[in-house]
């Protein structure tokens, strides 16, 4: 089973998404956060389930799409049983390369 690590940038993204939807629809805020967490939890068993990030030419950078969001993660360590670092959660309209360049 893969170990999941969340970068501080990804945790901030998650909080920002929650805060944004809390204003207009608390129920949807809970729903989307639950879906995002669920997608990341699935990576524990299936770390390669996401597709390669199209903007990057490195198979270690992958993403899972959840509604309008891209959960971008990095496969780390052993090729057979990699761990996962969640790098960012970006809305599909955001410039992913700019967002990744600002990460810690």
C-alpha positions as CSV (number, residue, x, y, z in Angstrom):
1,X,0.0,0.0,0.0
2,X,1.4,3.4,-1.0
3,X,2.0,6.1,1.6
4,X,0.2,9.3,0.8
5,X,1.8,12.7,1.7
6,X,0.1,16.0,1.2
7,X,2.3,19.0,0.4
8,X,1.4,22.2,2.2
9,X,0.4,23.7,-1.1
10,X,-2.1,20.9,-1.7
11,X,-3.5,21.3,1.9
12,X,-3.9,25.0,1.2
13,X,-5.7,24.3,-2.1
14,X,-8.1,21.9,-0.3
15,X,-8.8,24.6,2.3
16,X,-9.4,27.3,-0.3
17,X,-11.8,25.0,-2.3
18,X,-13.7,24.3,0.9
19,X,-13.8,28.0,1.9
20,X,-15.0,29.0,-1.5
21,X,-17.9,26.7,-1.6
22,X,-18.8,27.1,2.1
23,X,-20.0,30.6,1.2
24,X,-22.6,29.5,-1.3
25,X,-23.3,25.8,-0.7
26,X,-22.0,24.2,2.5
27,X,-23.5,20.8,1.3
28,X,-21.5,21.0,-2.0
29,X,-18.4,22.0,-0.1
30,X,-18.6,18.8,1.9
31,X,-19.4,16.8,-1.2
32,X,-16.4,18.1,-3.3
33,X,-14.0,17.8,-0.4
34,X,-15.1,14.2,0.2
35,X,-14.7,13.4,-3.5
36,X,-11.2,14.9,-3.6
37,X,-10.2,13.0,-0.4
38,X,-11.7,9.8,-1.9
39,X,-9.7,10.1,-5.0
40,X,-6.5,10.5,-3.0
41,X,-7.4,7.6,-0.8
42,X,-7.7,5.4,-3.8
43,X,-4.1,6.2,-4.7
44,X,-3.1,4.2,-1.6
45,X,-4.0,1.0,-3.4
46,X,-3.6,2.2,-7.0
47,X,-0.9,4.8,-7.1
48,X,-0.7,4.7,-10.9
49,X,-4.4,5.0,-11.6
50,X,-4.1,8.6,-12.7
51,X,-2.9,9.7,-16.1
52,X,0.4,11.3,-16.8
53,X,0.1,15.1,-16.6
54,X,0.0,16.2,-20.2
55,X,2.0,19.4,-19.6
56,X,4.9,17.4,-18.1
57,X,7.1,14.9,-19.9
58,X,7.7,12.7,-16.8
59,X,5.6,9.7,-16.0
60,X,6.2,10.2,-12.3
61,X,3.9,13.3,-12.4
62,X,0.3,12.1,-12.6
63,X,-3.2,13.4,-12.1
64,X,-6.7,12.3,-11.2
65,X,-9.6,14.3,-12.4
66,X,-12.4,15.0,-9.9
67,X,-15.2,17.1,-11.4
68,X,-13.5,20.3,-12.5
69,X,-10.4,19.7,-10.4
70,X,-7.0,18.1,-11.2
71,X,-5.4,16.4,-8.3
72,X,-1.7,16.4,-9.3
73,X,0.7,14.0,-7.6
74,X,4.2,12.7,-7.8
75,X,5.2,9.0,-7.6
76,X,8.1,8.6,-5.3
77,X,10.6,5.9,-4.4
78,X,10.3,2.2,-5.5
79,X,9.0,1.7,-9.0
80,X,7.2,-1.4,-7.9
81,X,5.5,0.1,-4.9
82,X,5.8,3.9,-5.1
83,X,4.6,6.4,-2.5
84,X,2.6,9.4,-3.5
85,X,3.0,13.1,-2.8
86,X,-0.1,15.2,-3.6
87,X,1.4,18.4,-5.1
88,X,-1.6,20.5,-5.8
89,X,-5.3,20.6,-6.6
90,X,-6.0,22.9,-9.5
91,X,-9.2,23.9,-11.1
92,X,-9.2,22.9,-14.8
93,X,-9.2,26.6,-15.8
94,X,-6.1,27.4,-13.8
95,X,-2.6,27.5,-15.4
96,X,-1.1,24.3,-13.9
97,X,2.5,25.1,-14.7
98,X,2.2,28.5,-13.0
99,X,0.6,26.8,-10.0
100,X,3.2,24.1,-9.7
101,X,6.0,26.7,-10.0
102,X,4.7,28.3,-6.8
103,X,4.6,25.1,-4.7
104,X,6.9,24.5,-1.8
